[in-house]
Structure formats: structure tokens, C-alpha cells
């Protein structure tokens, strides 16, 4: 698979792996891993994060070093300075479901399925670190 050099860093044609954070719920993570070979999640096969409740400051450097794309859920991420700083320090390309209200597992899966191609495209073309808000409307850059 070919790659290109962007801002001094090799970006592959498609991201190697997508890391679905525990904030998405284990059943959602497992469902995506069943249908996509490029999805990893805490405690899942071939994932270096071995506990589902691993703190952000522990798993973010691991995932950043692997250069995996993070997909997570946090409707208040724009107000959590420590979490934003940890994401930026790890160098990840992060996509964060930020919609208000409680997302059921089904609503989470539905949103991710509808937005997956756009997430892939942005992850392919944009070098991290950054955080994109994923909502029912257009995605937008938080940082």
C-alpha cells in the first residue's frame, strides 16, 4: 500500500487501524470489529490496550505511537482542557461523537456507519494531531 509525505510524516493511503475507545460501549466496538478488519478496541484481539477501563493518559500514548485513528464519544470534549491536551500530546487523529443527549447503541452505530467514509477520508488526508466533532450535521474541527 502506497503512502505520501505530508508535513514531514508519512500518511498511508488509508489509516492502518481505527481505535474505538471504551466510551463507545463494548458491544458497539465488537460489532464494528466483526465487520471491519481495521478496527481495534480495548481488550480486543491484537490491541495493546488490555483493559477496558484504561485511563486516557495511559492508552493515548500507546495509540498515538501506533498512529491509529481514534474514534470516541464525549459531548463535553471542548470544555475538558486536560483531555484535549492529552489527545494533542499523543499526536492522534481523533473523531469524537459530541452530540447532546444519550446515544443508544443503535444510534451510535447508525451515526458511525453514516459518517465512516468521511472519517476515513479526513484521516487519510489530514495529519494529526486534531479532534473532529462527529454529529448528525457536518463534521467540524474542534482543535
C-alpha positions as CSV (number, residue, x, y, z in Angstrom):
1,X,0.0,0.0,0.0
2,X,1.5,3.3,-1.0
3,X,1.8,6.4,1.0
4,X,2.7,10.1,0.7
5,X,4.7,12.5,2.7
6,X,2.7,15.3,4.4
7,X,4.3,17.8,6.6
8,X,7.3,15.5,7.2
9,X,5.2,12.5,8.1
10,X,4.2,9.5,6.0
11,X,0.5,9.2,5.7
12,X,-0.7,5.8,4.3
13,X,-3.4,5.6,1.6
14,X,-5.8,4.5,4.3
15,X,-5.2,4.6,8.1
16,X,-3.9,1.3,9.3
17,X,-6.3,0.9,12.2
18,X,-9.2,2.7,13.8
19,X,-9.2,2.5,17.6
20,X,-12.7,2.6,19.1
21,X,-12.5,3.9,22.6
22,X,-14.3,2.4,25.6
23,X,-16.6,5.4,25.6
24,X,-18.5,3.9,22.7
25,X,-19.5,0.8,24.7
26,X,-18.0,-2.7,24.3
27,X,-20.9,-4.0,22.2
28,X,-20.5,-1.2,19.6
29,X,-16.8,-1.8,19.5
30,X,-17.2,-5.5,19.0
31,X,-19.8,-5.1,16.3
32,X,-17.5,-2.9,14.2
33,X,-14.6,-5.2,14.7
34,X,-16.8,-8.1,13.4
35,X,-17.4,-6.3,10.1
36,X,-14.1,-4.4,9.7
37,X,-10.6,-5.9,9.8
38,X,-9.1,-2.4,10.6
39,X,-11.0,-1.8,13.9
40,X,-9.3,-2.3,17.3
41,X,-10.8,-1.7,20.7
42,X,-9.7,-2.2,24.4
43,X,-9.4,-5.8,25.3
44,X,-9.9,-6.9,21.7
45,X,-7.7,-9.2,19.7
46,X,-4.4,-7.5,18.5
47,X,-5.0,-4.5,20.7
48,X,-2.2,-3.3,23.0
49,X,-4.8,-1.8,25.4
50,X,-5.7,-4.7,27.6
51,X,-8.2,-3.3,30.0
52,X,-11.5,-1.7,29.0
53,X,-11.3,0.9,31.8
54,X,-7.7,2.1,31.0
55,X,-7.3,5.8,31.7
56,X,-6.9,8.2,28.7
57,X,-3.4,9.2,29.8
58,X,-2.3,5.5,29.6
59,X,-3.9,4.4,26.3
60,X,-3.5,7.7,24.3
61,X,0.4,7.5,24.1
62,X,0.1,3.8,23.0
63,X,-2.4,4.5,20.3
64,X,-0.6,7.7,19.2
65,X,2.7,5.7,18.8
66,X,0.8,3.2,16.7
67,X,-0.6,6.1,14.6
68,X,-4.1,4.7,14.9
69,X,-7.2,6.9,14.3
70,X,-9.2,7.3,17.5
71,X,-13.0,7.3,17.5
72,X,-14.6,8.2,20.8
73,X,-17.6,9.8,22.4
74,X,-17.5,12.8,24.7
75,X,-20.2,15.5,24.3
76,X,-18.2,17.9,26.5
77,X,-14.7,17.4,25.0
78,X,-14.4,21.1,24.0
79,X,-14.5,22.0,27.7
80,X,-12.1,19.4,29.0
81,X,-8.8,21.0,28.7
82,X,-6.8,18.1,30.2
83,X,-8.4,15.6,27.8
84,X,-7.8,17.8,24.8
85,X,-4.2,18.4,25.8
86,X,-3.7,14.6,26.2
87,X,-5.1,13.9,22.8
88,X,-2.9,16.6,21.2
89,X,0.2,15.4,23.0
90,X,-0.3,11.9,21.8
91,X,-0.5,13.1,18.2
92,X,-3.7,11.2,17.3
93,X,-6.2,11.9,14.7
94,X,-9.4,11.9,16.8
95,X,-13.0,11.8,15.8
96,X,-15.3,12.5,18.7
97,X,-19.1,11.9,18.8
98,X,-20.2,15.1,20.5
99,X,-24.0,15.2,20.1
100,X,-26.2,16.1,23.0
101,X,-28.4,13.6,24.7
102,X,-28.0,9.9,25.4
103,X,-27.0,7.9,22.4
104,X,-28.3,4.4,22.4
105,X,-26.0,1.7,21.0
106,X,-28.1,1.7,17.8
107,X,-27.9,5.5,17.4
108,X,-24.1,5.3,17.9
109,X,-23.8,2.5,15.2
110,X,-26.1,4.4,12.9
111,X,-24.1,7.7,13.2
112,X,-20.8,5.9,12.7
113,X,-21.9,4.0,9.7
114,X,-23.2,7.1,8.0
115,X,-20.0,9.1,8.8
116,X,-17.4,6.4,8.3
117,X,-16.4,7.3,4.8
118,X,-16.0,10.9,5.8
119,X,-13.9,9.9,8.8
120,X,-11.7,7.7,6.6
121,X,-11.2,10.5,4.0
122,X,-10.3,13.1,6.6
123,X,-8.0,10.7,8.4
124,X,-6.2,9.9,5.2
125,X,-5.7,13.5,4.2
126,X,-5.1,15.3,7.4
127,X,-2.0,14.7,9.6
128,X,-2.7,14.8,13.4
129,X,-2.9,15.8,16.0
130,X,-6.5,17.1,15.7
131,X,-10.0,16.5,17.1
132,X,-13.0,16.5,14.7
133,X,-16.5,16.6,16.2
134,X,-18.8,14.0,14.7
135,X,-22.5,14.9,14.9
136,X,-25.7,14.4,13.0
137,X,-24.7,17.5,11.0
138,X,-21.4,18.3,9.2
139,X,-18.2,17.3,11.0
140,X,-16.2,20.2,12.3
141,X,-12.7,20.7,13.7
142,X,-12.6,21.2,17.5
143,X,-8.8,21.5,17.5
